[in-house]
């Protein structure tokens, strides 16, 4: 058996990935202090924006919501910057800063379009006769999910925070009301998205990588092909980002007509093409006609793709904070569980701050897990992963479907690894056939033993998949237990 060298080198930073192998990671004093400061800020924000009679309660809810946002930033950010760090396109600190800025923009500009689904479509509000029970249950679900994500962070296990919050809501609802209260059709739709989205992301990543190999790396004049195709890829990415931003992120301030929308998107494509074309030509001058030179030209497009992915991540995962927090405050204030309220601006700001803080100060180890523990990543593979993940997450946000950015990103990485193994295996088989023919001609028959090339760390991939499977029931059980305790204390 022949192993990928990158798989052996991936174990170099034992401390960064200790948690995935079963050893928990402790927080430093600085991290504990940052968490304490942010928790205080979250409580103050909630207190200031709460009504006089509910200021303390609002502060407590904001504290729990901020705690959840902090953990989401520490966990899910690996999906945004993992490919960047794995390909060495950016150092870790710069990658985290990019993800913090883009993720905050996505949460504030485009997060509202998926936030309402989680809070008000999973449980049948007609069966919730006691508003106080709804408030307690939703608070228990949010806290239970946050605790489970926090535990996963300590063990450096990338999980789906969307899984966690939906599992918490379902667990509380089943315990408090019964299984009939769950909108199983909605759960089925969301679950279908969980299974389908990684497959789509993997297929998209393989398609992008196969296209790049076919049109850029396996042609006679690689630099000429790079000057042609890389600007087009950058322009297509800019057009997709512009379409999503205008059609979803800016609908509160501007709703363009279809001709204006098409013109704007086309303008973004042309502008990006005009800027990236000369840039790629200038940077390709003097480079050798080799695949390594083409990979180097993907550095800037990869950074842009990572920013796009972080934006989509912020737009999608802010729902895991904003939805439950808004539901709790709305029902506490109005005793009405039948209406889906607008998300207050301060809730989005709180969630965005939590995501950014968790990202900047608590996510470095998780980034390394995604960047090094599944398969080797270079700039071209990272670009394919980032674009496939961003496109899939953006499509999910477009239709208002909560999905797992963790599953989508890891699905793309595994898809790339499978594709690499497929190509490597075909190369080995071809060499074996040629060697067999040569040996047969000289009278030296081969052993017939079939060689295999393993380019995916299967133990880590299986371990991550197992944690995914356990997240939904674990967060549900924790939330149900918290509800049982809170229901008797309050």
Order of alpha helices (4+ residues) and beta strands (2+ residues): beta-alpha-alpha-alpha-alpha-alpha-alpha-alpha-alpha-alpha-alpha-alpha-alpha-alpha-alpha-alpha-alpha-alpha-beta-alpha
